[in-house]
Amino acid sequence: MTTKADTPRATPAAAERPTAASARALLLTVLGEFAHPRDGSAWTGTLVSALGALGVEEKSARQTIARTASQGLIESERHGRRVRWQTTPEGRALLAEGTERIYSFLRSPHTWDGEWLVVAAAVPESQRAVRHKLRTRLTWLGLGCPTPGMWIIPDAHKEAEVQATLADLDLADRAFAWVGRRAAGTDPASLIDAAWDLADVRAGYRDFTTEFAQRSVDIDAQAFVAQVELIQAWRRFPFVDPDLPAELLPPDWPGPQAATLFHTLRDRWHRRAQREWERLEQAAGERT
């Protein structure tokens, strides 16, 4: 008999019906956190049950799995009447990159030599797809856009990655990048305000802390849901927080505190969450 205490606590991620995009993100988080560290595979039933625990209806879960396969990230292998999904090389690379970024983000402070990397890359309106890819990839690298066509970051070590991005998008002959210190009279605070919406990032860290600081779990199923939702909430920050040097941030910046909370809770819930995944895998494997 299931009691109220045995039922995982309803949360925004579990209580609201996920969209197709969020269902895909949940699936990738589940694969990255539970399947990837093992052999990168899982039964259909395991994935459907895992997504169901996170509020994704069975039909939507199966559609999400199929769409992810069509994108070349997972592939199926039939075992009698059952299907087992295996991450492809492309899928493993994506999950490995995402895992590294999520768990290394804000893990340790870094020093700054005072130099900025500046990129001038104007993409015409007729090439919207290229412009979108450029914005996505430069944002992923932490660059901000203080004015149209210009990107900046106070980290000269990103130069090689930026040049690789420009080359991949065939923009190397139309873009310019240089490294240097700011000119006297340039207000770094105004530059940062124009390049990044740090007020929104601060609010995000506040909401993250409010949502998870007092959250606790009692059973493995709750730990599984809590850990996936924790990672889902945290994974946006590497996209929106440029991880600026301490010299350029206010002394009460909440990023490090939020990072400590993230890693503390993930370590606290990890063993139970993994045990629930193993239970789901065993149950799916025993079905005929």
ROBA-732114 format. One line per field, with one value per residue: residue number from 1; x, y, z of N, C-alpha, C in turn; chain. Coordinates in pm, whole numbers, plus 50000, padded with zeros to 5 digits. Layout:
N
nr <- c(NUM/...) .
n.x <- c(X/...) .
n.y <- c(Y/...) .
n.z <- c(Z/...) .
ca.x <- c(X/...) .
ca.y <- c(Y/...) .
ca.z <- c(Z/...) .
c.x <- c(X/...) .
c.y <- c(Y/...) .
c.z <- c(Z/...) .
kette <- c(A/...) .
END
This chain:
288
nr <- c(1/2/3/4/5/6/7/8/9/10/11/12/13/14/15/16/17/18/19/20/21/22/23/24/25/26/27/28/29/30/31/32/33/34/35/36/37/38/39/40/41/42/43/44/45/46/47/48/49/50/51/52/53/54/55/56/57/58/59/60/61/62/63/64/65/66/67/68/69/70/71/72/73/74/75/76/77/78/79/80/81/82/83/84/85/86/87/88/89/90/91/92/93/94/95/96/97/98/99/100/101/102/103/104/105/106/107/108/109/110/111/112/113/114/115/116/117/118/119/120/121/122/123/124/125/126/127/128/129/130/131/132/133/134/135/136/137/138/139/140/141/142/143/144/145/146/147/148/149/150/151/152/153/154/155/156/157/158/159/160/161/162/163/164/165/166/167/168/169/170/171/172/173/174/175/176/177/178/179/180/181/182/183/184/185/186/187/188/189/190/191/192/193/194/195/196/197/198/199/200/201/202/203/204/205/206/207/208/209/210/211/212/213/214/215/216/217/218/219/220/221/222/223/224/225/226/227/228/229/230/231/232/233/234/235/236/237/238/239/240/241/242/243/244/245/246/247/248/249/250/251/252/253/254/255/256/257/258/259/260/261/262/263/264/265/266/267/268/269/270/271/272/273/274/275/276/277/278/279/280/281/282/283/284/285/286/287/288) .
n.x <- c(50084/50055/50150/50082/50323/50498/50480/50638/50720/50523/50640/50725/50836/50743/50472/50355/50261/50519/50663/50733/50997/51101/51061/51242/51478/51468/51492/51753/51894/51840/51958/52224/52291/52239/52240/52464/52702/52722/52685/52577/52324/51970/51655/51349/51126/51242/51318/51069/50935/51101/51075/50803/50790/50876/50675/50606/50385/50308/50270/50385/50641/50734/50726/50917/51148/51162/51198/51446/51603/51577/51729/51978/52105/52055/52017/51829/51804/51684/51561/51423/51093/51136/51292/51609/51784/52067/52324/52457/52778/52778/52581/52701/52919/52789/52659/52879/53013/52817/52790/53045/53050/52835/52907/53157/53123/53160/53301/53548/53725/53871/54166/54231/54382/54335/54282/54078/53882/53780/53538/53441/53177/52965/52663/52461/52105/51992/52106/51995/51995/52266/52341/52194/52316/52573/52528/52430/52651/52861/52751/52738/53007/53043/53054/52947/52714/52752/52681/52523/52674/52915/53112/53214/53442/53594/53828/54095/54181/53988/54023/54110/53892/53690/53788/53776/53502/53420/53545/53414/53162/53207/53289/53531/53669/53524/53505/53653/53895/54041/54275/54308/54363/54121/54053/54157/53916/53701/53415/53393/53172/52948/52992/52967/52701/52575/52642/52564/52281/52289/52126/51907/52031/52115/51863/51781/51961/51878/51615/51671/51808/51608/51417/51547/51694/51567/51473/51403/51448/51294/51273/51399/51275/51192/51440/51545/51374/51417/51693/51715/51554/51700/51937/51826/51739/51982/52132/52088/52241/52518/52474/52374/52518/52816/53035/53213/53524/53606/53679/53517/53265/52993/53042/52854/52772/52569/52640/52861/52764/52524/52630/52768/52551/52425/52615/52638/52377/52345/52545/52439/52199/52269/52340/52098/51934/52061/52021/51745/51726/51852/51663/51446/51554/51592/51328/51217/51368/51279/51028/50809) .
n.y <- c(49880/50220/50507/50849/50963/50813/50901/51087/51428/51684/51898/52198/52101/51842/51862/52020/51974/51872/52043/51957/52028/52053/51794/51657/51768/51670/51396/51387/51468/51257/51045/51137/51147/50896/50674/50721/50717/50447/50196/50343/50271/50180/50031/50068/50073/50156/50421/50533/50499/50651/50909/50934/50955/51209/51362/51336/51223/50887/50854/51090/51053/50834/50945/51142/50990/50870/51097/51188/50977/51012/51232/51136/51076/50859/50505/50216/49875/49561/49324/49045/49093/49332/49660/49804/50099/50268/50503/50695/50755/51036/51112/51034/51205/51453/51425/51390/51633/51808/51715/51767/52047/52124/52022/52128/52396/52701/52571/52626/52923/53162/53326/53656/53825/54079/54113/54141/53958/54042/54032/54098/54042/54062/53950/53927/54004/53827/53587/53439/53189/53129/53343/53285/53044/53140/53318/53135/52962/53135/53242/53012/52982/53183/53447/53790/54027/54345/54537/54538/54301/54288/54107/54015/53909/53872/53701/53589/53338/53204/53241/53053/52876/53048/53127/52879/52839/53050/52966/52721/52813/52937/53204/53316/53481/53708/53807/53950/53928/54020/54069/54244/54514/54719/55054/55358/55531/55386/55242/54957/54846/54951/54839/54567/54558/54615/54396/54159/54024/54049/54097/53937/53689/53688/53687/53438/53266/53321/53221/52952/52877/52923/52734/52485/52476/52395/52151/51808/51450/51129/50872/50648/50693/50957/51080/51032/51187/51440/51479/51485/51709/51900/51910/51987/52244/52367/52351/52560/52774/52778/52877/53134/53274/53438/53371/53562/53721/53760/54020/54174/54148/54210/54213/54055/53857/53586/53347/53156/53055/52934/52739/52579/52477/52330/52122/52003/51903/51733/51540/51442/51321/51143/50860/50734/50809/50682/50421/50399/50427/50188/50009/50068/49989/49714/49632/49691/49522/49274/49250/49093) .
n.z <- c(50000/49915/50081/50171/50246/50101/49846/49592/49644/49504/49255/49067/48823/48810/48851/48653/48315/48108/47825/47478/47429/47691/47779/47620/47720/47980/47927/47820/48044/48220/48076/48072/48343/48451/48264/48095/48268/48308/48084/47888/47801/47803/47887/47700/47868/48107/48053/47992/48236/48402/48293/48334/48613/48633/48540/48271/48035/47920/47637/47538/47637/47488/47233/47266/47305/47052/46889/46982/46900/46624/46591/46603/46843/47008/46961/46865/46983/46936/47166/47162/47242/47351/47362/47364/47427/47306/47353/47088/46925/46878/47058/47301/47306/47325/47575/47743/47714/47812/48075/48180/48162/48327/48582/48631/48631/48798/48990/49099/49194/48964/48850/48716/48447/48365/48097/47801/47567/47252/47000/46673/46478/46246/46122/45840/45800/45623/45677/45898/46028/46056/46215/46446/46526/46575/46789/46980/47018/47095/47324/47478/47523/47699/47622/47597/47452/47402/47218/46896/46681/46815/47047/47375/47635/47951/47931/47796/47732/47594/47330/47129/47117/47035/46783/46656/46651/46480/46246/46200/46133/45898/45909/45946/45767/45777/46026/46320/46575/46884/47154/47458/47699/47869/47765/47923/48111/48023/48149/48329/48459/48326/48078/48133/48219/47979/47826/47955/48128/48430/48645/48602/48614/48881/49007/48920/49055/49314/49311/49261/49494/49684/49605/49642/49882/50122/50057/50098/50095/50135/50039/49781/49531/49551/49574/49321/49151/49266/49222/48940/48885/49020/48866/48623/48690/48746/48513/48336/48412/48324/48070/48099/48290/48275/48425/48546/48644/48993/49049/48890/48981/49212/49571/49702/49530/49431/49308/49381/49628/49549/49382/49566/49709/49507/49448/49700/49749/49529/49579/49816/49741/49548/49574/49649/49433/49219/49295/49266/48989/48910/49008/48842/48596/48641/48681/48429/48270/48346/48243/48014) .
ca.x <- c(50000/50133/50101/50114/50465/50577/50462/50730/50662/50493/50723/50687/50876/50664/50329/50310/50292/50634/50653/50819/51136/51144/51067/51370/51582/51462/51548/51898/51947/51833/52062/52356/52317/52222/52282/52599/52812/52729/52722/52508/52204/51856/51534/51241/51045/51313/51309/50930/50905/51177/51010/50674/50810/50904/50556/50587/50293/50371/50272/50485/50773/50773/50753/51045/51254/51171/51258/51587/51667/51582/51836/52104/52169/52039/51974/51760/51848/51574/51588/51293/50983/51177/51389/51708/51839/52210/52369/52547/52899/52739/52510/52796/52998/52703/52638/53006/53037/52721/52823/53165/53016/52747/52972/53277/53084/53173/53358/53661/53749/53983/54231/54213/54500/54292/54265/53948/53875/53675/53509/53350/53124/52832/52602/52345/51969/51962/52166/51945/52035/52407/52344/52145/52421/52682/52486/52422/52783/52939/52690/52783/53145/53041/53068/52830/52701/52716/52626/52510/52793/53034/53106/53328/53455/53721/53901/54169/54207/53882/54050/54114/53756/53616/53836/53723/53360/53411/53583/53307/53047/53257/53291/53668/53715/53436/53503/53783/53905/54166/54286/54373/54306/54028/54112/54127/53789/53595/53355/53366/53038/52855/53018/52909/52555/52529/52672/52497/52171/52327/52013/51827/52109/52106/51730/51779/52030/51792/51504/51728/51835/51479/51349/51612/51767/51496/51415/51458/51389/51284/51284/51479/51200/51198/51577/51560/51306/51484/51823/51694/51505/51813/52025/51751/51740/52119/52196/52072/52333/52635/52434/52337/52616/52946/53139/53308/53619/53553/53706/53414/53136/52969/53088/52747/52726/52520/52679/52935/52678/52433/52709/52792/52425/52404/52702/52605/52254/52368/52618/52352/52092/52322/52334/51958/51883/52118/51956/51613/51748/51879/51535/51369/51617/51564/51187/51195/51434/51206/50900/50811) .
ca.y <- c(50000/50342/50611/50985/50988/50741/50965/51198/51561/51753/52014/52257/52019/51720/51891/52076/51887/51926/52062/51865/52069/52020/51648/51618/51807/51573/51270/51400/51471/51120/50967/51183/51124/50757/50576/50751/50669/50301/50158/50431/50210/50165/49977/50165/50081/50235/50561/50575/50509/50763/51033/50939/51005/51352/51430/51321/51115/50779/50882/51194/50996/50752/51038/51209/50892/50855/51219/51190/50881/51070/51332/51065/51072/50724/50408/50103/49738/49478/49203/48981/49189/49456/49744/49871/50217/50290/50632/50691/50836/51176/51128/51025/51329/51558/51405/51411/51778/51869/51677/51841/52187/52140/51992/52210/52537/52768/52476/52688/53060/53174/53457/53735/53905/54210/54121/54110/53909/54115/53974/54172/53945/54104/53855/53996/53955/53717/53463/53427/53062/53143/53436/53214/52950/53218/53364/53020/52907/53232/53249/52891/53006/53285/53583/53877/54114/54479/54614/54447/54269/54282/54012/54034/53825/53900/53574/53575/53197/53151/53281/52939/52824/53145/53116/52754/52863/53133/52884/52623/52882/53006/53348/53356/53588/53825/53842/53992/53907/54068/54062/54363/54573/54827/55187/55444/55601/55290/55194/54814/54815/54980/54741/54441/54573/54611/54266/54048/54060/53990/54107/53817/53576/53696/53641/53294/53202/53336/53126/52818/52854/52916/52609/52362/52481/52323/52028/51684/51328/51020/50743/50650/50754/51102/51122/51032/51306/51560/51498/51528/51847/51983/51928/52066/52384/52419/52344/52684/52879/52794/52950/53274/53337/53434/53334/53673/53724/53822/54163/54242/54115/54268/54122/53966/53777/53460/53230/53053/52993/52846/52624/52492/52409/52232/52006/51939/51825/51625/51435/51385/51242/51062/50715/50691/50828/50576/50296/50400/50397/50045/49940/50085/49905/49575/49608/49692/49406/49153/49246/49011) .
ca.z <- c(50000/49906/50169/50127/50270/50000/49716/49574/49658/49378/49231/48939/48708/48805/48859/48528/48202/48034/47682/47404/47450/47827/47790/47561/47815/48090/47879/47810/48181/48270/48008/48114/48485/48494/48164/48044/48353/48300/47948/47795/47746/47894/47827/47675/47989/48207/48016/48004/48379/48457/48250/48400/48748/48620/48492/48127/48005/47846/47493/47515/47664/47373/47123/47296/47277/46906/46833/47019/46810/46489/46594/46600/46975/47060/46861/46928/46961/46982/47244/47165/47233/47417/47290/47447/47361/47329/47303/46974/46951/46886/47184/47412/47306/47375/47718/47812/47716/47902/48213/48219/48179/48442/48710/48652/48634/48929/49086/49169/49146/48871/48852/48594/48412/48322/47953/47742/47429/47180/46869/46586/46382/46201/46028/45782/45827/45531/45730/46034/46087/46096/46327/46564/46567/46632/46922/47070/47051/47170/47457/47548/47565/47803/47569/47600/47335/47450/47107/46782/46605/46899/47158/47466/47754/48018/47939/47670/47705/47509/47192/47037/47101/46955/46645/46602/46623/46360/46132/46176/46072/45777/45936/45978/45679/45795/46168/46372/46719/46941/47300/47513/47820/47841/47760/48037/48097/47995/48273/48315/48508/48218/47974/48178/48217/47841/47766/48023/48218/48556/48738/48578/48666/49026/49044/48898/49167/49432/49297/49274/49636/49753/49569/49682/50009/50226/50003/50153/50040/50231/49972/49659/49422/49570/49545/49175/49098/49318/49158/48801/48886/49061/48751/48527/48734/48745/48382/48260/48455/48236/47949/48125/48377/48207/48521/48543/48755/49117/49045/48813/49039/49344/49677/49747/49417/49489/49231/49455/49728/49479/49335/49681/49736/49400/49465/49826/49733/49434/49650/49919/49680/49438/49595/49644/49297/49137/49335/49203/48846/48900/49029/48719/48495/48672/48657/48284/48214/48383/48173/47892) .
c.x <- c(50088/50071/50139/50260/50552/50570/50556/50658/50638/50579/50682/50720/50787/50515/50275/50349/50406/50602/50743/50966/51184/51150/51198/51484/51585/51523/51700/51962/51948/51942/52201/52390/52316/52269/52427/52711/52825/52773/52649/52380/52095/51740/51435/51158/51110/51298/51167/50893/50976/51112/50872/50684/50834/50790/50531/50495/50358/50379/50378/50625/50822/50803/50888/51162/51274/51236/51407/51666/51680/51690/51974/52176/52158/51994/51921/51824/51741/51626/51455/51184/51019/51281/51480/51771/51983/52248/52468/52676/52868/52667/52603/52881/52917/52684/52765/53036/52945/52752/52943/53131/52933/52822/53099/53244/53086/53234/53472/53681/53869/54038/54213/54335/54463/54265/54125/53970/53756/53661/53410/53304/52980/52781/52475/52213/51936/52018/52126/51991/52179/52417/52297/52251/52537/52648/52484/52560/52869/52883/52733/52926/53154/53051/52936/52832/52658/52654/52620/52640/52920/53012/53231/53325/53590/53801/53970/54194/54099/53909/54046/53974/53671/53658/53784/53576/53342/53446/53474/53188/53085/53253/53432/53716/53630/53430/53644/53782/54040/54158/54357/54307/54215/54101/54072/53998/53673/53544/53322/53226/52935/52869/52953/52757/52499/52543/52593/52387/52198/52216/51925/51899/52102/51970/51717/51846/51945/51678/51554/51750/51706/51411/51413/51675/51700/51438/51485/51387/51391/51304/51359/51407/51200/51337/51600/51499/51379/51615/51808/51646/51614/51903/51955/51754/51879/52175/52183/52181/52460/52604/52416/52437/52753/53062/53252/53406/53561/53573/53595/53274/53117/53006/52982/52693/52691/52565/52752/52850/52581/52505/52737/52667/52401/52487/52672/52482/52273/52442/52528/52250/52144/52301/52190/51900/51934/52052/51816/51624/51772/51751/51450/51423/51585/51418/51157/51255/51360/51073/50913/50740) .
c.y <- c(50124/50448/50746/51015/50922/50806/51082/51332/51625/51877/52075/52169/51896/51749/51946/51983/51945/51945/51962/51896/52030/51870/51597/51650/51710/51440/51276/51405/51331/51034/51006/51147/50977/50654/50596/50701/50516/50262/50240/50375/50199/50106/50090/50183/50163/50383/50614/50593/50628/50896/51047/50993/51156/51428/51419/51201/51012/50806/50985/51142/50915/50839/51107/51115/50878/50977/51227/51092/50940/51177/51268/51054/50937/50634/50285/49969/49647/49353/49129/49083/49324/49530/49810/49983/50239/50428/50612/50767/50986/51205/51125/51151/51444/51547/51430/51561/51848/51840/51755/51987/52210/52124/52071/52357/52591/52676/52537/52829/53064/53316/53526/53822/54043/54222/54077/54050/53976/54056/54063/54076/53983/54006/53920/53928/53834/53584/53444/53299/53068/53235/53369/53117/53024/53264/53248/52973/53006/53249/53129/52908/53116/53427/53657/53972/54253/54567/54521/54428/54259/54190/54028/53930/53859/53771/53550/53429/53134/53179/53164/52883/52918/53136/52988/52769/52944/53053/52783/52686/52960/53157/53401/53473/53714/53872/53874/53972/53959/54066/54188/54409/54689/54962/55267/55521/55511/55233/55045/54776/54839/54879/54608/54447/54564/54472/54151/54100/53993/54000/53983/53694/53573/53644/53490/53218/53209/53235/52982/52784/52839/52782/52487/52362/52397/52190/51906/51566/51220/50883/50759/50719/50906/51155/51129/51158/51433/51585/51544/51673/51944/52013/52011/52215/52446/52435/52473/52786/52889/52869/53098/53348/53327/53397/53439/53664/53797/53973/54242/54216/54185/54168/54024/53879/53636/53334/53123/52982/52895/52721/52527/52412/52299/52106/51932/51850/51710/51510/51366/51290/51136/50911/50664/50702/50717/50442/50287/50371/50247/49963/49948/49997/49757/49540/49602/49567/49276/49142/49165/49083) .
c.z <- c(50000/49994/50113/50142/50165/49863/49701/49579/49522/49368/49098/48820/48696/48798/48728/48414/48121/47886/47612/47427/47590/47848/47731/47657/47933/48048/47872/47949/48240/48207/48059/48256/48523/48392/48121/48136/48354/48159/47843/47737/47852/47816/47800/47801/48098/48178/48031/48151/48442/48420/48313/48542/48748/48555/48343/48103/47913/47696/47459/47538/47544/47252/47143/47267/47126/46842/46863/46932/46669/46478/46600/46732/47043/46945/46931/46892/47020/47054/47260/47144/47294/47333/47392/47365/47403/47276/47189/47009/46963/47018/47303/47422/47364/47526/47797/47823/47814/48047/48264/48247/48305/48573/48735/48669/48778/49035/49164/49112/49051/48876/48717/48572/48361/48173/47910/47603/47364/47041/46795/46477/46347/46096/45973/45813/45741/45578/45876/46102/46137/46217/46456/46616/46633/46772/47022/47114/47128/47311/47540/47598/47671/47753/47580/47484/47380/47343/46986/46705/46685/47018/47245/47577/47820/48040/47805/47634/47616/47360/47096/47013/47017/46808/46579/46566/46496/46235/46097/46105/45947/45791/45959/45893/45693/45939/46213/46523/46766/47092/47348/47641/47782/47845/47883/48009/48062/48127/48259/48361/48399/48104/48009/48176/48075/47779/47827/48115/48353/48661/48725/48632/48818/49075/49026/49010/49294/49428/49315/49421/49714/49728/49633/49821/50117/50177/50062/50089/50146/50168/49841/49544/49431/49537/49394/49114/49140/49246/49013/48797/48930/48942/48643/48562/48721/48605/48301/48293/48372/48107/47977/48214/48311/48298/48520/48660/48876/49116/48974/48867/49173/49452/49724/49634/49464/49416/49310/49560/49663/49428/49448/49714/49633/49425/49596/49811/49635/49501/49753/49859/49584/49459/49586/49503/49205/49170/49274/49054/48827/48920/48905/48607/48518/48642/48507/48221/48240/48310/48046/47779) .
kette <- c(A/A/A/A/A/A/A/A/A/A/A/A/A/A/A/A/A/A/A/A/A/A/A/A/A/A/A/A/A/A/A/A/A/A/A/A/A/A/A/A/A/A/A/A/A/A/A/A/A/A/A/A/A/A/A/A/A/A/A/A/A/A/A/A/A/A/A/A/A/A/A/A/A/A/A/A/A/A/A/A/A/A/A/A/A/A/A/A/A/A/A/A/A/A/A/A/A/A/A/A/A/A/A/A/A/A/A/A/A/A/A/A/A/A/A/A/A/A/A/A/A/A/A/A/A/A/A/A/A/A/A/A/A/A/A/A/A/A/A/A/A/A/A/A/A/A/A/A/A/A/A/A/A/A/A/A/A/A/A/A/A/A/A/A/A/A/A/A/A/A/A/A/A/A/A/A/A/A/A/A/A/A/A/A/A/A/A/A/A/A/A/A/A/A/A/A/A/A/A/A/A/A/A/A/A/A/A/A/A/A/A/A/A/A/A/A/A/A/A/A/A/A/A/A/A/A/A/A/A/A/A/A/A/A/A/A/A/A/A/A/A/A/A/A/A/A/A/A/A/A/A/A/A/A/A/A/A/A/A/A/A/A/A/A/A/A/A/A/A/A/A/A/A/A/A/A/A/A/A/A/A/A/A/A/A/A/A/A) .
END
